[in-house]
Amino acid sequence: MTVFNLESGFMLIVELVLLAVKVFSFVNSLLWSSESYTAAGKLTKPAWCIILGLGVALQVVGSPIGFLAIAFTIAAFVYLADVRPALSNLTRRR
């Protein structure tokens, strides 16, 4: 086994984990009502769904490494760290 095989295996794992994070964020953003986003004081539901959906599409179609991919990955982590907890503090889902 060469170093290149180890590196490609590691990169595959990283890419799959980042894809899972983006898909989870996108699907979760679809579960909340538009009013929930407004009540939590966050960007609108369509804005988050577009941002996270584009991130998933870019990861599936294009390279997960690059400026746009990093920006969409950061957006997914921001959603998970900031928006999702604010939404979950609201008791109603739609």
N, C-alpha and C positions, 0 to 999 in steps of 0.2 A: 504494500500500500504506500502510495507516494503522498507527499505533502499536498499536491494538487487535488488528489482524491479527497483528502480530509477537508481541504478548503471548500471544495465544491459541495461536499456533504453538509458542512456547516452553513454555507450560504443558502442551501436549499431549506434547511430547518428554519433559518432566520426569515426567509421569504414566506414560508408557510405560516409562521407565527404572526408576521405582520399582516398577511392576508386575513387570517382568522380575526385579528383585532379589528381590522377595517370592516369586515363583513358583520361582525357582532355589533359594532358601533352603528353601522348603517341600518341593520334590521331593528335594533333597539330604538333608533330615532324615528322609525316608522310607527312604533307602537303607541306613542304619546300623541295626544290631541294638540291641535294648534293653540288652543287656549292655554294649555299647560306651559308651553314655551313662553307665552306672553306673561302668564302669572309668575313664572320663575324669573322673569326679567332677562331672558336670553334672546339670541337671534331667533328668527321665526323658524317654524318647522320646515317650510320649503327650502330655506337657506341651508339648514343643517343637512337635510336630505340630499340636496344637490351637491354640497361639499363632500359629504361622506360617500355618496354614490359615485361621484367622479373619481374619488380615491380608490374605490374598489375597481372601477373600470380600468383605470390607469395601471393598477397592479396586475390585473388579469391580462390586459392587452400588451402593455409595454413593460419596460424594465422597472423593477422596484427600487432601483438605485438611481438617484438623480435629484435635481432640485425640486421638481414638482412632486415626486414621490415622497421626498422627505417632508415637504410642506403638508401633503395630505396625511401622512403618518402622524405628524404633530397635531393636525386637526382632529384626528381620531382619538389621540390621547387626551387632548383638551376636552373633547366631548365626554370621554369616560371619566375624567378627573373633575370636571366642573359642571357640565350641563346635566349629565345623568344623575348625579347626586341631588342637584337642585330639583330635577323633575321627580325623583323618587320621594322627596320630602312632601310633595303634593300627594294626596291620597287617591286621587281619581285618575284612571287610565282610560284611554279611548283608542 
